[in-house]
Amino acid sequence: MASTRIDDGLHPGRLLTRREALALIGASGAALLAGAAPGRAQAPSSAAARPSCVARPQQTEGPFFVEEALNRSDIRSDPRSGESRPGVPLRLTFNVSRLSGAGCGPLAGAQVDVWHCDAGGQYSDVRGSVTSGQQFLRGYQIADAAGNAQFLTIYPGCYGGRAVHVHYKIRTGPAAARSYAFTSQLYFDEALTARVYAAEPYASQSRQWMRNASDGIFRSGGRQLLLSPEPDGQGYAAAFDIGLQV
């Protein structure tokens, strides 16, 4: 997917302050487009302590997105059966902001969808598969006044041909007439994946997980989409900052 880079003289991947963001607008007239600045997602901290205006590259939606209309924060279970997918808990927070002529501010009201495979590498509700009709590990949240959308899920499993990843989509406007959509993926440090996969229910899976560098999709901007999870109870927690021009 093509991206636009802005040579701003700043360190790549650094979060933009309001003053720097406004300077970029005046200098380029292009603002901050998807894919402009590489950088690693930050671990959870106070949303008010820092801006979240950092651009990220878009990546393919893939074949497994389903418009389930599941407005929920805890996406681990199938709402029809109530059964949760086993795995290491992962708390994931999106800090979504908008860059405009007025500066950088929270993108309140944005819809953030998340979907990924379970510990065994299966997606729910795949037509013609054993998971058809199930809705585990899928859901969306509406960003609050601070631009935050939070999810409780599990550390994703793996399947052939892909590195370990989570899909997400950010949309604005009424559901019947979406005016903007940004779709991409999140990735994980391989040392952390190795630790997680050493325990059940991941350890009993026979397939080998692909390294990030071997994944053709990851090689198209994936380093800018890496999470930095920190220990959180029995699992991990991570936050992802993303600034969009909407």
C-alpha positions as semicolon CSV with decimal commas, in nm:
position;residue;x (nm);y (nm);z (nm)
1;M;0,000;0,000;0,000
2;A;0,145;0,335;-0,099
3;S;0,229;0,581;0,174
4;T;0,327;0,946;0,193
5;R;0,636;1,052;0,383
6;I;0,702;1,398;0,515
7;D;1,067;1,493;0,559
8;D;1,020;1,699;0,872
9;G;1,371;1,684;1,013
10;L;1,241;1,512;1,327
11;H;1,349;1,176;1,459
12;P;1,148;0,899;1,285
13;G;0,869;0,758;1,496
14;R;0,865;1,043;1,746
15;L;0,521;1,158;1,862
16;L;0,441;1,503;1,732
17;T;0,368;1,785;1,973
18;R;0,091;2,029;1,887
19;R;0,348;2,292;1,785
20;E;0,534;2,046;1,559
21;A;0,210;1,923;1,404
22;L;0,103;2,278;1,321
23;A;0,447;2,349;1,178
24;L;0,416;2,048;0,950
25;I;0,079;2,170;0,828
26;G;0,218;2,511;0,741
27;A;0,531;2,369;0,576
28;S;0,375;2,093;0,368
29;G;0,003;2,161;0,337
30;A;-0,033;1,785;0,344
31;A;-0,075;1,735;0,721
32;L;-0,013;1,387;0,857
33;L;-0,107;1,108;0,618
34;A;-0,110;0,737;0,695
35;G;0,238;0,594;0,680
36;A;0,422;0,920;0,736
37;A;0,617;0,840;1,051
38;P;0,752;0,507;1,171
39;G;0,752;0,420;1,538
40;R;0,678;0,164;1,805
41;A;0,352;0,175;1,996
42;Q;0,382;0,283;2,355
43;A;0,300;0,089;2,670
44;P;-0,008;0,205;2,864
45;S;0,020;0,533;3,053
46;S;-0,189;0,841;3,119
47;A;-0,355;0,953;2,797
48;A;-0,326;1,316;2,907
49;A;0,051;1,289;2,957
50;R;0,141;1,284;2,589
51;P;-0,007;1,346;2,243
52;S;-0,095;1,054;2,020
53;C;-0,046;1,221;1,683
54;V;0,176;0,964;1,518
55;A;0,092;0,833;1,173
56;R;0,086;0,462;1,090
57;P;0,085;0,275;0,759
58;Q;-0,230;0,111;0,633
59;Q;-0,222;-0,263;0,562
60;T;-0,457;-0,509;0,398
61;E;-0,789;-0,594;0,561
62;G;-0,742;-0,960;0,475
63;P;-1,017;-1,212;0,402
64;F;-1,155;-1,253;0,755
65;F;-1,322;-0,922;0,838
66;V;-1,694;-0,967;0,912
67;E;-1,937;-0,682;0,989
68;E;-2,067;-0,840;1,310
69;A;-2,193;-0,520;1,479
70;L;-2,066;-0,643;1,818
71;N;-2,031;-0,337;2,041
72;R;-1,829;-0,478;2,330
73;S;-1,500;-0,431;2,512
74;D;-1,438;-0,794;2,613
75;I;-1,418;-0,981;2,282
76;R;-1,296;-1,317;2,411
77;S;-1,627;-1,501;2,406
78;D;-1,881;-1,616;2,153
79;P;-2,190;-1,413;2,257
80;R;-2,422;-1,695;2,150
81;S;-2,267;-1,969;2,362
82;G;-2,090;-1,755;2,623
83;E;-1,778;-1,969;2,582
84;S;-1,450;-1,774;2,595
85;R;-1,148;-1,865;2,388
86;P;-0,857;-1,972;2,608
87;G;-0,533;-1,777;2,599
88;V;-0,311;-1,525;2,775
89;P;-0,516;-1,210;2,847
90;L;-0,426;-0,899;2,647
91;R;-0,563;-0,554;2,730
92;L;-0,538;-0,336;2,423
93;T;-0,602;0,040;2,423
94;F;-0,621;0,254;2,110
95;N;-0,547;0,625;2,154
96;V;-0,697;0,779;1,841
97;S;-0,636;1,142;1,749
98;R;-0,712;1,372;1,459
99;L;-0,472;1,619;1,303
100;S;-0,627;1,928;1,150
101;G;-0,558;2,295;1,097
102;A;-0,656;2,353;1,459
103;G;-0,391;2,111;1,587
104;C;-0,392;1,761;1,729
105;G;-0,684;1,643;1,937
106;P;-0,879;1,329;2,034
107;L;-1,090;1,169;1,764
108;A;-1,395;1,112;1,982
109;G;-1,673;0,896;1,837
110;A;-1,454;0,694;1,603
111;Q;-1,548;0,328;1,572
112;V;-1,255;0,093;1,631
113;D;-1,303;-0,269;1,517
114;V;-1,066;-0,547;1,626
115;W;-1,049;-0,907;1,505
116;H;-0,788;-1,183;1,516
117;C;-0,743;-1,559;1,536
118;D;-0,756;-1,771;1,851
119;A;-0,469;-1,965;2,008
120;G;-0,520;-2,241;1,752
121;G;-0,504;-2,007;1,454
122;Q;-0,878;-2,001;1,378
123;Y;-1,092;-1,696;1,304
124;S;-1,457;-1,699;1,400
125;D;-1,746;-1,686;1,154
126;V;-1,546;-1,798;0,851
127;R;-1,793;-1,910;0,587
128;G;-1,782;-2,284;0,524
129;S;-1,558;-2,356;0,826
130;V;-1,624;-2,512;1,167
131;T;-1,637;-2,160;1,316
132;S;-1,919;-2,037;1,089
133;G;-2,182;-1,863;1,301
134;Q;-1,947;-1,810;1,596
135;Q;-1,832;-1,460;1,692
136;F;-1,533;-1,494;1,924
137;L;-1,241;-1,247;1,914
138;R;-1,437;-0,983;1,726
139;G;-1,592;-0,657;1,835
140;Y;-1,583;-0,280;1,821
141;Q;-1,575;0,013;2,060
142;I;-1,659;0,380;2,013
143;A;-1,373;0,609;2,111
144;D;-1,456;0,820;2,416
145;A;-1,402;1,193;2,462
146;A;-1,028;1,133;2,504
147;G;-1,012;0,928;2,183
148;N;-0,961;0,603;2,374
149;A;-1,109;0,263;2,284
150;Q;-1,024;-0,036;2,504
151;F;-1,048;-0,409;2,448
152;L;-0,988;-0,722;2,652
153;T;-0,882;-1,011;2,433
154;I;-0,614;-1,283;2,427
155;Y;-0,268;-1,295;2,282
156;P;-0,332;-1,409;1,925
157;G;-0,225;-1,748;1,795
158;C;-0,070;-1,810;1,457
159;Y;-0,141;-1,982;1,127
160;G;0,059;-2,067;0,818
161;G;0,199;-1,787;0,606
162;R;0,159;-1,500;0,855
163;A;0,342;-1,350;1,149
164;V;0,149;-1,309;1,475
165;H;-0,090;-1,016;1,431
166;V;-0,414;-0,839;1,521
167;H;-0,636;-0,664;1,266
168;Y;-0,801;-0,328;1,331
169;K;-1,017;-0,079;1,144
170;I;-1,102;0,280;1,242
171;R;-1,411;0,443;1,091
172;T;-1,591;0,775;1,131
173;G;-1,935;0,904;1,045
174;P;-2,277;0,740;1,073
175;A;-2,280;0,362;1,030
176;A;-2,496;0,392;0,718
177;A;-2,260;0,636;0,546
178;R;-1,901;0,588;0,658
179;S;-1,695;0,877;0,528
180;Y;-1,353;0,750;0,632
181;A;-1,193;0,413;0,705
182;F;-0,838;0,328;0,808
183;T;-0,741;-0,041;0,816
184;S;-0,417;-0,194;0,937
185;Q;-0,261;-0,458;1,163
186;L;-0,063;-0,481;1,488
187;Y;0,242;-0,699;1,553
188;F;0,442;-0,833;1,847
189;D;0,802;-0,865;1,956
190;E;0,920;-1,218;1,882
191;A;1,086;-1,266;2,221
192;L;0,752;-1,202;2,390
193;T;0,573;-1,434;2,148
194;A;0,823;-1,710;2,228
195;R;0,751;-1,673;2,601
196;V;0,375;-1,674;2,553
197;Y;0,382;-1,970;2,314
198;A;0,585;-2,180;2,558
199;A;0,268;-2,227;2,767
200;E;-0,075;-2,371;2,692
201;P;-0,296;-2,341;2,500
202;Y;-0,031;-2,229;2,250
203;A;0,238;-2,490;2,324
204;S;0,032;-2,784;2,202
205;Q;-0,014;-2,633;1,855
206;S;0,196;-2,821;1,602
207;R;0,245;-2,535;1,355
208;Q;0,551;-2,311;1,356
209;W;0,492;-1,939;1,385
210;M;0,638;-1,714;1,118
211;R;0,897;-1,453;1,208
212;N;0,805;-1,093;1,138
213;A;1,081;-1,043;0,883
214;S;0,953;-1,340;0,680
215;D;0,601;-1,198;0,651
216;G;0,555;-1,001;0,328
217;I;0,277;-0,791;0,481
218;F;0,486;-0,706;0,787
219;R;0,770;-0,594;0,562
220;S;0,539;-0,321;0,430
221;G;0,554;-0,094;0,734
222;G;0,517;-0,351;1,011
223;R;0,794;-0,204;1,224
224;Q;0,574;0,102;1,267
225;L;0,293;-0,121;1,393
226;L;0,475;-0,311;1,670
227;L;0,314;-0,318;2,013
228;S;0,513;-0,298;2,336
229;P;0,305;-0,499;2,586
230;E;0,384;-0,485;2,956
231;P;0,293;-0,744;3,222
232;D;-0,060;-0,694;3,353
233;G;-0,181;-0,945;3,610
234;Q;-0,188;-1,286;3,444
235;G;-0,142;-1,134;3,100
236;Y;-0,023;-0,822;2,921
237;A;-0,143;-0,473;2,838
238;A;-0,046;-0,243;2,552
239;A;-0,154;0,091;2,409
240;F;-0,137;0,201;2,049
241;D;-0,121;0,568;1,949
242;I;-0,245;0,668;1,607
243;G;-0,307;1,008;1,450
244;L;-0,530;1,038;1,145
245;Q;-0,619;1,319;0,909
246;V;-0,997;1,295;0,886
